[in-house]
Amino acid sequence: MDAPARERTERYISARYHNPSWQLLASRRAPLVLGCLQTLFEQAHDGIALMEFDSLDAVKAFVGADVTVSYVPDKAREVLVHWDSHAQHYEVREQRRY
């Protein structure tokens, strides 16, 4: 393998393990993320936010007793055109590491 091809290969391998986009698409949440991205590209133009918590109790500690209310910080509200008033929660049932 010539030097430029070897360098490209090393960059691809490095990106696979360090680039957030590659890690996201290879993660256990890839189907969820892709579903959110579909919504992003079809309906929204200002982004989506995903947060990860260890438990529903941790969500309650963060947002209060009503976990269906979306948390949108004031700074985010200043730049967002639209945000959902209700949050959606998903339980991770299986985790795979690659």
C-alpha positions as CSV (number, residue, x, y, z in Angstrom):
1,M,0.0,0.0,0.0
2,D,1.4,3.4,-1.0
3,A,1.9,6.1,1.7
4,P,-1.1,8.3,0.7
5,A,-3.4,5.3,0.8
6,R,-2.0,4.2,4.1
7,E,-2.5,7.7,5.5
8,R,-6.1,7.8,4.3
9,T,-6.8,4.5,5.8
10,E,-5.3,5.6,9.1
11,R,-7.5,8.7,9.1
12,Y,-10.6,6.7,8.4
13,I,-9.8,4.3,11.2
14,S,-9.1,7.2,13.6
15,A,-12.3,8.9,12.6
16,R,-14.2,5.7,13.2
17,Y,-13.1,5.8,16.9
18,H,-12.9,9.5,17.5
19,N,-15.3,11.4,15.3
20,P,-18.6,12.1,17.0
21,S,-20.7,11.4,13.9
22,W,-19.2,8.0,13.4
23,Q,-19.5,7.1,17.0
24,L,-23.2,8.2,17.0
25,L,-24.1,6.2,14.0
26,A,-22.3,3.1,15.4
27,S,-23.9,3.5,18.8
28,R,-26.8,1.5,20.3
29,R,-28.9,4.6,19.9
30,A,-28.4,4.9,16.1
31,P,-32.0,4.1,15.3
32,L,-33.3,6.6,17.8
33,V,-30.9,9.3,16.5
34,L,-31.7,8.6,12.9
35,G,-35.4,8.9,13.7
36,C,-34.8,12.3,15.4
37,L,-32.7,13.4,12.4
38,Q,-35.5,12.6,10.1
39,T,-37.7,14.9,12.1
40,L,-34.9,17.5,12.1
41,F,-34.5,17.5,8.3
42,E,-38.2,17.3,7.5
43,Q,-39.6,19.8,10.0
44,A,-37.0,21.8,12.0
45,H,-34.1,24.0,11.0
46,D,-32.6,24.9,14.3
47,G,-31.5,21.5,15.8
48,I,-32.5,18.8,18.2
49,A,-31.4,18.1,21.8
50,L,-30.8,14.7,23.3
51,M,-30.0,14.2,27.0
52,E,-29.0,11.0,28.7
53,F,-29.8,10.1,32.3
54,D,-29.1,7.0,34.4
55,S,-32.7,6.6,35.6
56,L,-36.1,8.2,35.6
57,D,-35.3,9.4,39.2
58,A,-32.4,11.3,37.8
59,V,-34.7,12.9,35.2
60,K,-37.1,13.9,38.1
61,A,-34.2,15.4,40.0
62,F,-33.3,17.5,37.0
63,V,-36.7,18.7,35.7
64,G,-39.0,18.0,38.7
65,A,-41.9,15.6,39.2
66,D,-43.5,16.1,35.8
67,V,-41.0,14.4,33.5
68,T,-43.1,15.1,30.4
69,V,-42.2,18.8,30.5
70,S,-39.4,19.8,28.2
71,Y,-36.3,21.5,29.6
72,V,-35.3,24.3,27.4
73,P,-32.8,26.7,29.0
74,D,-33.3,30.5,28.6
75,K,-30.2,30.9,26.4
76,A,-31.6,28.2,24.0
77,R,-35.0,29.9,23.9
78,E,-33.3,33.1,22.7
79,V,-32.1,31.4,19.5
80,L,-34.7,28.7,18.9
81,V,-37.7,29.3,16.7
82,H,-39.6,26.4,18.0
83,W,-39.3,23.7,20.7
84,D,-41.5,20.9,21.9
85,S,-43.3,21.6,25.1
86,H,-43.2,17.9,26.1
87,A,-40.3,15.6,26.4
88,Q,-40.0,12.0,25.2
89,H,-38.1,9.4,27.2
90,Y,-36.7,6.1,26.1
91,E,-35.2,3.3,28.1
92,V,-32.0,1.7,26.8
93,R,-32.5,-2.0,27.0
94,E,-29.4,-3.2,25.3
95,Q,-26.0,-1.7,24.9
96,R,-23.3,-2.8,22.4
97,R,-19.8,-1.5,22.3
98,Y,-17.8,-1.7,19.0
